[in-house]
Amino acid sequence: MINIEFVGQLIDSIDSAVLKLEQAIEKKKLDEANKLRTFIFDLHLQIDKAIKNKNV
């Protein structure tokens, strides 16, 4: 069974990180933007892992 709360928290974290990424790009803070891109990708992998091989 998929832990819906956990996946929801990951999605909320992605949403927040995307907003911060947009701000970092606007302010030309490239190091921060790259860290946020990596963080978003890691969250995506965690979501994929959480739902992989589960009946949704």
Kinemage of the C-alpha trace (Angstrom):
@kinemage 1
@onewidth
@group {chain A} dominant
@subgroup {mainchain}
@vectorlist {calphas} color= white
{ca met a 1} P 0.000 0.000 0.000
{ca ile a 2} L 1.246 3.457 -0.875
{ca asn a 3} L 1.810 5.832 2.008
{ca ile a 4} L -0.330 8.693 0.686
{ca glu a 5} L 0.772 11.128 3.410
{ca phe a 6} L 4.442 10.547 2.613
{ca val a 7} L 3.922 11.035 -1.122
{ca gly a 8} L 1.854 14.149 -0.404
{ca gln a 9} L 4.671 15.591 1.702
{ca leu a 10} L 7.145 14.900 -1.090
{ca ile a 11} L 4.890 16.676 -3.583
{ca asp a 12} L 4.529 19.648 -1.243
{ca ser a 13} L 8.317 19.759 -0.914
{ca ile a 14} L 8.706 19.755 -4.686
{ca asp a 15} L 6.220 22.617 -4.975
{ca ser a 16} L 8.142 24.662 -2.432
{ca ala a 17} L 11.487 23.851 -4.040
{ca val a 18} L 10.235 24.868 -7.490
{ca leu a 19} L 9.193 28.266 -6.140
{ca lys a 20} L 12.608 28.710 -4.522
{ca leu a 21} L 14.276 27.587 -7.755
{ca glu a 22} L 12.400 30.239 -9.735
{ca gln a 23} L 13.496 32.892 -7.239
{ca ala a 24} L 17.113 31.722 -7.365
{ca ile a 25} L 17.109 31.869 -11.158
{ca glu a 26} L 15.613 35.374 -11.134
{ca lys a 27} L 18.314 36.506 -8.694
{ca lys a 28} L 20.993 34.714 -10.761
{ca lys a 29} L 22.050 32.578 -7.793
{ca leu a 30} L 23.259 29.708 -9.945
{ca asp a 31} L 24.804 27.614 -7.163
{ca glu a 32} L 21.558 27.699 -5.201
{ca ala a 33} L 19.553 26.930 -8.351
{ca asn a 34} L 21.697 23.892 -9.107
{ca lys a 35} L 21.299 22.581 -5.551
{ca leu a 36} L 17.540 23.016 -5.807
{ca arg a 37} L 17.451 21.187 -9.154
{ca thr a 38} L 19.279 18.275 -7.566
{ca phe a 39} L 16.938 18.338 -4.572
{ca ile a 40} L 13.861 18.316 -6.832
{ca phe a 41} L 15.281 15.412 -8.827
{ca asp a 42} L 15.967 13.470 -5.607
{ca leu a 43} L 12.391 14.064 -4.456
{ca his a 44} L 11.149 12.822 -7.811
{ca leu a 45} L 13.177 9.638 -7.372
{ca gln a 46} L 11.717 9.138 -3.882
{ca ile a 47} L 8.180 9.489 -5.239
{ca asp a 48} L 8.972 7.039 -8.019
{ca lys a 49} L 10.372 4.582 -5.508
{ca ala a 50} L 7.334 4.976 -3.219
{ca ile a 51} L 4.850 4.170 -5.976
{ca lys a 52} L 6.881 1.684 -8.005
{ca asn a 53} L 5.296 -1.744 -8.219
{ca lys a 54} L 2.244 -0.565 -6.271
{ca asn a 55} L -1.345 -0.807 -7.411
{ca val a 56} L -2.483 2.777 -7.700
